Amino acid sequence: MANQIKAPYNFVPINHEVYIPSWGKQISMDVPFSDGEDGLIEVELQNNTPLFIRNGVGASACDKEEYSAHITLPNGEKRYFLPGSSLKGMLRSVMEILAFARLKEDSYNDDFFGFRRFGGNNDPLQTEYIKQMNEGVCCGWLRYDYKRDEYLLDDCGIFDSNTCRISIETLREVYPQYKNVEDMNALDKNDVLGYPDIDGRTLVCTGKMKGKKHEYLFDKVKNEDIHVDSDVIVKFKTVYKPSDYKDNLYKKLNKGERIAVFFKKDNHGKVSVIGLTRNFRYPYKYRISDCIVQPNVGEGPDLVDCIFGYVNKEDALKGRVHVGNAFANETVIEDNIVKGVLGQPSASYYPLYLRQVNEGKYTTYNDEAEMAGRKRYRVHAPNALTDPKYNGNENVVTEMKPLPAGTTFKLLISVHNLRPIEVGALLSALTFHGTEGPCHNIGQGKSFGFGSLRIKKLELKNFKYDEHAYLKDFEWEMSKFYDSNHPGELWANSDMVKTLLSIAAEHANADELELMDLQGYKDYRKNDKYSTLKEATVNAKAFVDIRDVLKVRADVKRQAEARAKAENEANAQIKADVIEQSLKALKQKEQCETADDCNVCDAILAQAIDDYETLKKEYGISSYGERIETLRNLKSEYLQYKIMLLSKVVNTSVKASSFEEHIGKAFAIGTLSGKLDKWKKIKGKSQLDAEDLEILHKHIVNELPKDKAYKKEKKEWLTFDLQKARGWKSLSAYVSADVLQTWYEEMTKGNA
């Protein structure tokens, strides 16, 4: 065997960034875009190699399954065609790569895979497998409980290979009925025998295999009704792919019957993995979705969804492109029947399906790996078709009468309300961006070279511009997007575009395109046979020249700077709003009654100025300088106002050196209240101190009733009612109601 892994398929790297059109949510079938266009694209196609798409139209007794898609004319002649649905899928898969679309969840089976290794030099998983199988493998019975809606397991304990197996020879002697089922599969064996008891243990049979020497014996159940988590069941069912045997096992489970299993527990005693044999397939750590790296998916439909439409749980959009059936231009005489096995490659084969980056050592699903990409079949040159490998097994063989190479087809594609960039994307997918050489492939038998399809002629009808103009629009947009995520790199030179074109170019070496045999698959999963698929690089035809490239980069740079500036200003504004909110606690100067009030306002302004200085330095926004200057001027005004208040205190202090002198002539209650308000301003205090309160107490009780003004206000004093006696109420701003009432009682006692 040559020291080079081979396969009829290869992978286009998955784009990590997804292009989301800004107009995606504005698409309407009724309201056209200002630059939206309707038109027809006429395409002539020709297959370079035999082509077969199984017939599914108008099936009748004379339309046998081995014929390619066709309609039967009244004269019995078959008119062959390429179904529009197949062509649409073909174009969509190409556009998903060219337009950096999402990798849709429904485009792959999100499976877990399992591995089983008994030997082989440099096999990276052998040591791991042997370790797992040598540590605490248990046996038991799995069942589904409908009432509890959960899977339960009855534990029979650790399976000891020395004591829990019975040789076939011994079994024939102690249980003669076994001879009647030896050639059956495991399910039928156990159904016929019914899990008999042998020396106090339960006989569990496996299927027929070469060199088989033992059957299993399960001990009595030690622990019943152990809960099994749903993710463990998912692993179990995806590791053991559906087959007639597996399907029947799962049917038993669904009916509430139990099946014999082997399992392991984690460090907390919970069931962690389940298998069907003692040396079962052990699940890898990661599943397919864990290995798909496409973090920047964005919101809204991608360009492919915008053009072809989509349906999901939250939303739906009708496509604006109709791809018709492509009918053959002439009468076609089918090739002879071809028989072959159209086996599907399995994503479990990590040397091909995972991106291999460590030269000489394979990455597996036990590593933090990345999927190799979107799978595409390599295009075979007409003289490089490979053998369909008919093995004589009629159960798996496919029979087909392919259409011969050189058949031409006419295709009509109608578009509605597509913007120029979208027209360019469709043309780019049709023509591989105008690049000579690459071909589409379609239908069955792609693994051995069938279905190579080339665009022979393309004509635009009712469009404003020519093909090159639309391709350039699309390339311009994609180049701007790609350069914004990969500075200095252009869309046409991206790994995705180059790999797509390289896989779609004709491959002349049939040897490197064949499916490997079983031995080859085994050999190339070992480190000493490390190899990866190779492609001859094909570059896309570019419609953006060097001057456009410089424009693209300048445009991308401006857009990036504008986005950064807008984001910068938005973040700064959020913080500026917080500063302005703090300034709402600022009193107007005229509301400041004391120097202390001015000090509070001064502190608020000082903090705001500091915060704006920090903001200006952090975000480089020069306009904040004006705001800082305004706040500084305001701070200066408050300082001047504070000085003025303090000067009034000094002047007043000259006239009234004490509180007693200040209120000495205040005999009317209204006058006294005014004196107290003025004293508060003079002293810069909000309340009277203890000494002032004592002086006020004596003045009210002893001095106030002596003046004639008392007689005028006596009616108010005779009743202690804060709501009616305005004078008494004004004093409550300085003295509590309870204390005032006590003073009132003292005053009225001697002056009633």
C-alpha positions in Angstrom: 0.0 0.0 0.0 1.3 3.5 -0.9 2.0 5.6 2.2 -0.8 8.0 1.5 -4.3 8.0 2.8 -7.0 8.2 0.1 -10.7 8.8 -0.2 -13.2 9.9 -2.9 -14.1 12.9 -0.7 -12.4 15.7 1.1 -13.4 18.6 3.4 -13.7 22.3 3.0 -12.8 24.1 6.3 -15.7 25.5 8.2 -15.8 29.3 8.2 -15.6 30.6 11.8 -17.3 33.8 10.9 -20.8 34.0 9.3 -21.7 36.7 6.8 -25.1 38.2 7.9 -26.6 40.6 5.3 -27.9 43.9 6.8 -31.1 43.6 4.7 -32.0 40.1 5.8 -35.0 41.2 7.9 -36.3 43.6 5.2 -36.9 40.9 2.5 -40.4 40.9 1.1 -42.0 39.1 -1.8 -44.3 42.1 -2.3 -42.2 45.2 -1.6 -39.2 45.3 -3.9 -35.7 46.7 -2.9 -34.8 49.9 -4.7 -32.1 47.9 -6.5 -34.0 44.6 -6.6 -34.1 42.7 -9.9 -36.3 40.1 -11.5 -34.9 37.9 -14.3 -34.1 34.6 -15.9 -30.9 32.7 -16.0 -30.6 30.2 -18.9 -28.0 27.5 -18.3 -26.8 24.7 -20.5 -25.3 21.8 -18.5 -23.3 18.8 -19.6 -22.2 15.7 -17.6 -18.6 14.7 -18.1 -19.1 11.3 -16.5 -22.1 8.9 -16.3 -24.9 10.4 -14.2 -27.7 8.8 -12.2 -30.4 10.3 -10.1 -32.9 7.7 -9.1 -36.3 8.1 -10.7 -39.1 9.2 -8.4 -41.6 10.7 -10.9 -44.5 8.9 -12.3 -43.3 5.5 -11.2 -45.2 2.7 -12.9 -44.7 -0.9 -13.8 -42.6 0.0 -16.8 -40.5 2.6 -14.9 -38.1 0.4 -13.1 -36.1 1.7 -10.2 -32.7 1.5 -12.0 -33.6 4.2 -14.4 -32.5 7.8 -13.8 -35.2 10.6 -13.3 -37.5 10.9 -16.2 -41.0 11.3 -17.5 -42.5 8.8 -19.9 -44.0 10.3 -23.1 -47.1 9.0 -24.7 -45.0 7.1 -27.2 -43.2 5.3 -24.4 -40.0 7.2 -24.8 -38.2 8.4 -21.6 -37.4 12.1 -21.4 -34.6 12.4 -18.8 -34.1 15.4 -16.6 -32.1 16.6 -13.5 -34.7 17.4 -10.8 -34.8 21.1 -9.7 -34.7 20.1 -6.1 -31.4 18.2 -6.7 -29.9 21.2 -8.6 -31.1 23.6 -5.9 -29.4 21.5 -3.2 -26.2 21.4 -5.4 -26.1 25.2 -5.8 -27.0 25.8 -2.1 -24.1 23.6 -0.9 -21.6 25.5 -3.0 -23.0 28.9 -2.0 -22.8 28.0 1.7 -19.1 27.8 1.3 -18.6 30.8 -1.0 -20.8 33.1 1.1 -19.6 32.0 4.6 -22.9 30.6 5.7 -23.9 28.9 8.9 -23.3 25.1 9.1 -26.9 24.1 9.7 -27.7 21.7 12.5 -29.8 19.5 10.2 -26.8 19.0 7.8 -25.2 16.5 10.1 -26.1 13.7 12.6 -25.0 14.8 16.0 -23.7 11.4 17.0 -21.4 10.0 19.6 -19.0 7.4 18.3 -17.4 4.5 20.1 -14.1 2.7 19.8 -12.9 -0.9 20.6 -9.2 -1.7 20.3 -7.6 -5.1 21.1 -4.2 -4.6 19.5 -2.1 -2.8 17.0 1.2 -0.9 17.2 1.0 2.9 17.6 -2.8 2.8 17.9 -3.5 6.0 19.9 -6.7 4.5 21.5 -5.5 1.0 22.4 -4.0 1.9 25.8 -7.1 3.9 26.8 -9.5 1.1 25.8 -7.6 -1.6 27.6 -7.5 0.6 30.7 -11.3 1.2 30.6 -12.1 -2.5 30.0 -9.9 -3.7 32.9 -11.5 -1.4 35.5 -14.9 -2.2 37.0 -17.1 -3.4 34.1 -20.5 -4.4 35.5 -23.3 -6.4 34.1 -27.1 -6.0 34.5 -30.5 -5.4 32.9 -31.6 -2.2 31.3 -35.3 -1.3 30.9 -37.6 1.6 30.3 -40.2 2.5 32.9 -43.2 4.3 31.2 -44.8 5.4 34.5 -41.6 7.0 35.7 -40.5 8.0 32.1 -37.0 7.0 32.8 -34.5 4.3 32.0 -33.7 2.0 34.9 -30.9 -0.5 35.4 -30.8 -3.6 37.7 -27.2 -4.1 38.8 -25.8 -7.6 38.9 -22.4 -6.4 40.1 -18.9 -6.6 38.7 -18.5 -9.0 35.8 -15.6 -11.3 36.6 -14.4 -12.8 33.3 -12.9 -15.8 35.2 -16.1 -16.9 36.9 -18.9 -15.3 34.9 -18.3 -17.1 31.6 -19.2 -20.6 30.6 -17.4 -22.4 27.7 -19.5 -23.6 24.7 -18.4 -27.2 25.3 -19.6 -27.2 28.9 -22.8 -25.4 28.0 -23.6 -28.1 25.5 -23.3 -30.7 28.2 -25.2 -29.0 31.1 -27.8 -27.4 28.9 -28.4 -29.5 25.7 -31.1 -27.1 24.4 -28.2 -24.7 23.5 -27.3 -26.9 20.6 -30.5 -25.9 18.8 -29.7 -22.2 18.8 -25.9 -22.0 18.2 -26.2 -20.6 14.7 -28.7 -17.9 15.6 -28.1 -14.3 16.4 -28.0 -13.1 20.0 -31.5 -11.8 20.0 -33.1 -15.0 18.7 -30.9 -17.1 20.9 -32.1 -15.3 24.1 -35.7 -15.2 22.9 -35.8 -19.0 22.3 -33.9 -20.0 25.4 -35.5 -17.3 27.6 -32.5 -16.6 29.7 -32.3 -19.9 31.6 -30.9 -20.4 35.1 -27.7 -22.4 35.2 -26.3 -23.1 38.7 -28.0 -20.1 40.2 -27.0 -17.6 37.5 -28.6 -16.4 34.3 -27.3 -17.5 30.8 -26.9 -14.5 28.4 -26.0 -15.4 24.9 -24.2 -13.4 22.2 -24.3 -13.9 18.5 -22.4 -16.3 16.3 -18.8 -15.4 15.5 -15.7 -17.2 14.3 -13.6 -18.8 17.1 -16.2 -18.1 19.7 -15.6 -20.1 22.9 -17.8 -18.7 25.7 -21.2 -17.4 26.7 -22.0 -15.1 29.7 -23.4 -15.9 33.1 -25.0 -13.0 35.1 -25.2 -13.1 38.9 -28.4 -12.4 40.7 -29.5 -8.7 40.9 -27.9 -6.9 43.8 -29.3 -3.4 43.3 -32.5 -2.6 41.6 -33.9 0.5 39.9 -30.7 2.5 39.3 -31.6 5.7 37.4 -29.7 6.2 34.1 -29.3 9.7 32.8 -30.6 10.5 29.4 -27.2 11.5 28.0 -25.9 8.0 28.8 -28.8 6.5 26.8 -28.1 8.9 23.9 -24.5 7.8 23.9 -25.6 4.1 24.0 -28.0 4.4 21.1 -25.8 6.5 18.9 -22.6 4.4 19.5 -24.6 1.3 18.5 -26.0 2.4 15.2 -29.4 1.2 14.1 -29.5 -2.2 12.4 -32.1 -5.0 12.3 -30.5 -6.4 15.4 -30.2 -3.1 17.3 -33.7 -1.9 16.2 -35.2 -5.1 17.6 -33.3 -4.5 20.9 -34.6 -1.0 21.1 -38.2 -2.2 20.4 -37.9 -4.5 23.4 -36.8 -1.6 25.5 -39.7 0.5 24.2 -42.2 -2.3 25.1 -40.9 -2.2 28.7 -38.8 -5.4 28.4 -35.3 -5.7 29.8 -32.1 -6.3 27.8 -28.8 -7.6 29.0 -26.1 -4.9 29.1 -22.6 -4.2 30.4 -21.8 -0.9 32.0 -19.4 1.2 34.1 -20.0 3.7 36.9 -18.3 7.0 37.6 -16.6 8.0 40.8 -20.0 9.0 42.3 -21.6 5.6 41.6 -23.7 6.8 38.7 -24.0 4.8 35.5 -21.7 6.5 33.0 -21.5 4.2 29.9 -23.4 1.2 28.6 -22.5 -1.5 26.1 -23.9 -4.8 24.7 -20.9 -7.1 25.2 -18.1 -7.5 27.8 -15.7 -5.7 25.6 -18.1 -3.1 24.3 -17.6 0.0 22.2 -16.5 2.7 24.5 -17.9 6.2 23.7 -15.5 9.0 22.8 -15.5 12.0 25.1 -16.9 14.4 22.5 -19.7 14.2 19.9 -19.9 15.9 16.5 -21.4 19.2 17.7 -18.6 19.6 20.2 -16.2 19.6 17.4 -17.9 22.2 15.2 -16.1 25.5 15.7 -18.3 28.4 14.4 -18.6 30.8 17.3 -19.4 34.0 15.4 -22.7 33.0 13.9 -24.5 36.4 14.4 -28.3 37.0 14.4 -30.6 37.0 11.4 -30.6 34.9 8.1 -27.3 34.4 6.3 -27.0 35.2 2.6 -27.9 31.6 1.5 -31.1 31.7 3.7 -31.9 35.2 2.2 -31.7 33.8 -1.3 -33.1 30.3 -1.1 -35.4 30.8 2.0 -35.5 28.9 5.2 -37.9 27.4 7.8 -37.1 27.1 11.5 -39.0 27.0 14.8 -39.2 30.8 15.2 -39.4 32.1 11.7 -39.6 31.3 8.0 -38.8 33.0 4.7 -39.8 32.0 1.2 -37.0 31.7 -1.3 -36.7 34.3 -4.1 -35.0 31.8 -6.6 -36.8 29.1 -8.5 -34.7 26.3 -9.9 -36.5 24.3 -12.6 -36.0 20.8 -13.8 -33.2 20.6 -16.4 -34.4 18.4 -19.3 -32.0 16.6 -21.6 -31.8 18.3 -25.0 -31.9 15.1 -26.9 -33.0 11.5 -26.8 -30.8 9.6 -24.4 -29.8 6.0 -24.6 -28.9 4.7 -21.1 -25.7 3.0 -20.3 -25.7 -0.7 -19.3 -26.8 -1.6 -15.8 -24.1 -0.8 -13.2 -24.0 -2.7 -10.0 -22.2 -1.4 -7.0 -22.2 -0.8 -3.2 -22.8 2.8 -2.4 -21.5 2.7 1.1 -21.6 5.9 3.1 -18.4 6.9 4.8 -18.6 7.2 8.6 -17.7 10.3 10.5 -16.3 8.1 13.2 -13.1 7.7 11.1 -11.1 10.5 12.8 -8.1 10.5 10.5 -10.3 12.0 7.8 -13.2 13.6 9.6 -11.3 15.6 12.2 -8.9 18.4 11.4 -5.4 16.9 11.9 -2.9 19.6 13.0 -0.3 17.6 15.0 1.9 16.1 12.4 2.6 12.4 13.1 -0.1 12.1 15.8 -3.8 11.7 15.1 -6.4 13.9 16.9 -9.4 11.8 18.0 -12.8 12.5 19.4 -11.2 12.2 22.9 -9.3 15.4 22.1 -10.6 19.0 21.9 -10.8 18.6 18.2 -12.4 20.5 15.2 -14.3 18.8 12.4 -12.4 18.7 9.2 -15.1 20.7 7.5 -18.0 20.4 5.0 -17.7 17.1 3.1 -17.6 17.2 -0.7 -16.9 14.5 -3.2 -13.8 15.0 -5.3 -14.5 15.3 -9.0 -13.1 12.5 -11.1 -11.7 13.1 -14.6 -13.6 11.0 -17.2 -10.7 8.6 -17.5 -10.3 8.2 -13.7 -13.6 6.5 -12.7 -13.1 3.9 -10.0 -14.6 0.5 -9.5 -18.1 0.4 -7.9 -16.9 -2.8 -6.2 -19.8 -5.1 -6.6 -19.3 -7.9 -4.0 -22.1 -10.1 -5.1 -24.2 -9.4 -2.0 -27.6 -8.6 -3.4 -28.8 -7.2 -0.1 -26.5 -4.2 -0.3 -26.0 -3.8 -4.0 -27.4 -0.9 -6.0 -28.4 -1.3 -9.6 -28.5 1.7 -11.9 -28.7 2.6 -15.6 -26.7 5.9 -15.7 -27.1 8.5 -18.4 -24.0 8.5 -20.6 -21.3 11.2 -20.4 -21.9 14.1 -22.8 -25.6 14.5 -22.3 -26.7 18.1 -22.4 -29.5 19.7 -20.3 -31.2 23.0 -20.4 -32.0 24.7 -17.1 -34.1 27.8 -16.3 -33.6 29.7 -13.0 -36.0 32.5 -12.3 -35.2 35.1 -9.6 -37.4 37.7 -7.9 -36.3 40.9 -6.1 -32.7 39.9 -5.8 -30.1 42.6 -5.0 -27.0 42.7 -7.2 -24.8 41.1 -4.5 -27.4 38.2 -4.3 -27.4 37.8 -8.1 -23.6 37.7 -7.9 -23.7 35.0 -5.2 -26.0 32.8 -7.3 -23.8 33.2 -10.4 -20.7 32.5 -8.3 -22.3 29.3 -7.1 -23.3 28.3 -10.6 -19.9 29.0 -12.2 -17.5 28.5 -9.3 -17.0 32.3 -9.5 -16.2 32.1 -13.2 -13.2 29.9 -12.6 -12.3 27.5 -15.4 -11.9 23.8 -14.5 -14.1 23.1 -11.4 -17.2 21.0 -11.9 -20.3 20.3 -9.9 -21.3 16.7 -9.0 -24.8 15.4 -8.5 -26.7 12.3 -8.0 -25.7 8.8 -6.8 -22.3 7.1 -7.4 -20.2 10.2 -6.7 -17.8 8.1 -4.7 -16.7 6.4 -7.9 -16.9 9.4 -10.2 -20.5 9.6 -11.4 -22.3 12.9 -11.8 -19.6 15.3 -12.8 -21.5 18.3 -14.3 -20.1 21.3 -16.1 -21.7 24.7 -17.1 -21.4 24.9 -20.9 -23.3 28.1 -21.5 -25.0 30.8 -19.3 -27.2 33.7 -20.4 -28.8 36.4 -18.3 -32.2 37.8 -19.4 -33.9 41.0 -18.2 -31.0 41.9 -15.9 -29.4 45.4 -15.8 -25.8 44.3 -15.8 -23.6 41.5 -17.2 -22.3 38.4 -15.3 -18.9 40.0 -14.5 -20.5 43.0 -12.8 -22.6 40.8 -10.5 -19.6 38.6 -9.7 -17.5 41.6 -8.9 -20.3 43.0 -6.5 -20.4 39.7 -4.7 -16.6 39.4 -4.5 -16.3 43.0 -3.3 -18.7 42.4 -0.4 -17.1 39.0 0.5 -13.6 40.5 0.4 -14.6 43.4 2.7 -16.2 40.9 5.2 -13.3 38.5 5.1 -10.6 41.2 5.4 -12.5 42.6 8.5 -11.9 39.3 10.2 -8.6 38.3 8.6 -6.7 41.6 8.0 -4.6 41.6 4.8 -6.4 38.5 3.4 -8.9 38.4 0.5 -11.9 36.2 0.0 -10.6 34.7 -3.2 -7.5 33.5 -1.3 -9.3 32.1 1.7 -8.8 28.5 2.6 -12.6 27.9 2.1 -12.7 29.1 -1.5 -9.4 27.6 -2.6 -10.2 24.2 -1.1 -13.7 24.1 -2.6 -12.3 24.8 -6.1 -9.5 22.3 -5.6 -11.9 19.5 -4.6 -14.2 20.4 -7.5 -11.4 20.3 -10.1 -11.0 17.1 -12.1 -8.7 14.5 -10.5 -6.9 12.4 -12.9 -5.3 9.8 -10.5 -7.9 7.1 -9.9 -5.7 5.5 -7.2 -6.0 8.4 -4.8 -9.8 8.5 -5.3 -10.7 4.9 -4.3 -12.4 4.0 -1.1 -9.9 2.2 1.0 -10.5 -1.4 2.0 -11.0 -2.5 5.6 -7.4 -3.1 6.1 -6.5 0.3 4.8 -8.9 2.0 7.2 -7.3 0.0 10.1 -3.7 0.9 9.0 -4.3 4.6 8.6 -5.7 5.1 12.1 -2.3 4.3 13.6 0.3 7.0 14.3 3.0 5.2 12.3 0.8 5.5 9.2 -0.1 9.2 9.8 -1.3 10.8 6.6 -3.7 13.5 5.4 -5.5 14.0 2.1 -3.7 16.3 -0.4 -5.2 18.6 -3.0 -3.6 20.5 -5.9 -4.4 24.1 -5.2 -6.8 25.9 -7.6 -7.2 29.7 -7.3 -10.5 31.5 -7.9 -10.8 33.9 -10.8 -10.6 37.3 -9.2 -12.8 40.3 -10.4 -11.3 42.6 -7.8 -7.9 44.0 -9.0 -5.1 45.5 -6.9 -6.7 48.9 -7.0 -9.9 47.4 -5.8 -8.0 45.5 -3.1 -6.6 48.8 -1.7 -10.1 50.3 -1.8 -11.5 47.2 0.0 -8.9 47.4 2.7 -9.3 51.2 3.1 -13.1 50.7 3.2 -12.9 47.9 5.7 -10.5 50.0 7.8 -12.9 53.0 7.7 -15.8 50.8 8.6 -13.8 49.2 11.5 -12.7 52.6 12.8 -16.3 53.9 12.5 -17.6 50.9 14.4 -14.9 51.2 17.0 -15.5 55.0 17.4 -19.3 54.4 17.7 -18.8 51.7 20.3 -16.2 53.9 22.1 -18.6 56.8 22.2 -21.5 54.6 23.3 -19.5 53.2 26.2 -18.3 56.6 27.2 -21.8 58.0 27.1 -23.0 55.4 29.5 -20.4 56.5 32.0 -21.1 60.2 31.3 -24.8 59.6 32.0 -23.8 58.3 35.4 -21.8 61.4 36.1 -24.6 63.7 35.0 -27.0 61.7 37.2 -24.8 62.5 40.2 -25.0 66.2 39.5 -28.7 66.2 40.0 -27.9 66.2 43.8 -26.4 69.7 43.2 -28.3 72.6 44.8 -28.6 75.9 43.0 -26.4 78.5 44.6 -29.4 80.5 45.8 -30.6 77.4 47.7 -27.5 77.2 49.7 -28.2 78.8 53.1 -25.0 78.0 54.8 -21.3 77.5 54.1 -21.9 73.8 54.8 -24.3 73.6 51.9 -21.7 75.1 49.6 -19.2 72.6 50.8 -21.5 69.7 49.8 -22.0 71.1 46.3 -18.2 71.7 46.0 -17.5 68.0 46.7 -20.1 66.9 44.1 -18.6 69.1 41.5 -15.0 68.0 42.4 -15.9 64.3 41.9 -17.7 65.0 38.6 -14.7 66.9 37.3 -12.3 64.0 38.3 -14.7 61.5 36.7 -14.8 63.4 33.4 -11.0 63.8 33.4 -10.7 60.0 33.7 -13.3 59.5 31.0 -11.6 61.9 28.6 -8.2 60.2 29.2 -9.7 56.6 28.9 -11.7 57.2 25.7 -9.8 60.2 24.1 -13.0 62.2 23.6 -11.9 65.8 23.4 -15.4 67.3 23.7 -15.5 66.4 27.4 -12.9 69.2 27.9 -15.7 71.8 27.4 -17.9 70.0 30.0 -15.0 69.9 32.5 -14.3 73.7 32.0 -18.0 74.4 32.6 -18.0 72.4 35.8 -14.8 74.1 37.0 -16.4 77.6 36.4 -19.5 76.4 38.4 -17.3 75.2 41.2 -15.6 78.6 41.3 -19.1 80.3 41.5 -20.0 78.2 44.5 -16.7 79.1 46.2 -17.5 82.8 45.8 -21.0 82.3 47.1 -19.6 80.5 50.1 -17.3 83.4 50.8 -20.2 85.8 50.6 -22.2 83.7 53.1 -19.2 83.6 55.5 -18.8 87.4 55.2 -22.5 87.8 56.2 -21.8 85.7 59.3 -18.9 87.8 60.2 -20.9 91.1 59.8 -23.8 89.8 61.7 -21.6 88.5 64.5 -20.4 92.0 65.1 -24.0 93.1 65.7 -25.0 90.1 67.7 -22.3 88.4 69.8 -24.7 86.0 71.5 -28.0 84.2 71.0 -29.5 85.9 74.1 -28.8 89.4 72.6 -30.1 88.2 69.2 -33.6 87.2 70.5 -33.7 89.7 73.5 -36.4 91.9 72.0 -38.4 89.3 70.3 -41.6 89.2 72.3 -44.2 88.5 69.5 -44.1 84.8 68.6 -43.8 85.6 64.8 -40.8 87.9 65.5 -39.2 85.2 67.5 -39.5 82.7 64.7 -37.9 85.1 62.2 -35.1 85.7 64.6 -34.4 82.0 64.9 -34.3 81.6 61.1 -31.8 84.5 60.8 -29.6 83.0 63.6 -29.4 79.7 61.7 -28.0 81.5 58.7 -25.6 83.6 60.7 -24.1 80.6 62.4 -24.3 78.2 59.4 -26.2 75.7 61.5 -29.4 73.8 60.8 -30.3 73.3 64.5 -29.9 75.1 67.8 -27.3 73.7 70.2 -28.1 72.9 73.8 -27.0 76.3 75.2 -29.2 78.1 72.7 -32.2 75.8 73.5 -31.9 76.6 77.2 -31.8 80.4 76.5 -34.9 80.0 74.2 -36.7 78.0 77.0 -36.2 80.8 79.5 -37.2 83.5 77.0 -40.4 81.8 76.1 -41.4 80.9 79.7 -40.3 84.1 81.5 -39.9 86.9 79.0 -42.5 86.4 76.3 -45.6 86.8 78.6 -44.3 90.2 79.9 -44.7 92.0 76.7 -48.0 93.4 75.4 -47.6 91.4 72.3 -48.4 88.3 74.4 -51.8 89.6 75.1 -52.4 89.9 71.3 -51.4 86.4 70.7 -52.8 85.0 73.9 -55.6 83.1 72.1 -53.0 81.1 70.3 -51.1 80.3 73.5 -54.2 79.2 75.4 -54.5 76.1 73.3 -51.5 73.9 72.3 -52.5 73.1 68.8 -49.7 73.0 66.2 -52.2 73.0 63.3 -54.1 76.1 64.4 -51.5 78.1 66.3 -49.2 79.3 63.5 -46.6 80.8 65.8 -46.4 77.7 67.9 -46.0 75.6 64.8 -43.1 77.7 63.5 -41.2 76.9 66.7 -41.6 73.2 66.1 -38.9 73.5 63.4 -36.4 73.9 66.2 -37.9 72.2 69.2 -39.9 68.9 69.3 -43.6 69.0 69.9 -43.3 67.2 73.3 -40.8 69.7 74.6 -42.8 72.6 73.3 -45.9 71.3 75.1 -43.9 71.2 78.4 -42.8 74.8 77.9 -46.3 75.8 77.1 -47.6 74.3 80.3 -44.8 76.1 82.3 -45.7 79.4 80.6 -49.4 79.2 81.0 -49.2 78.0 84.6 -47.9 81.4 85.8 -49.7 83.6 83.3 -53.1 82.2 82.9 
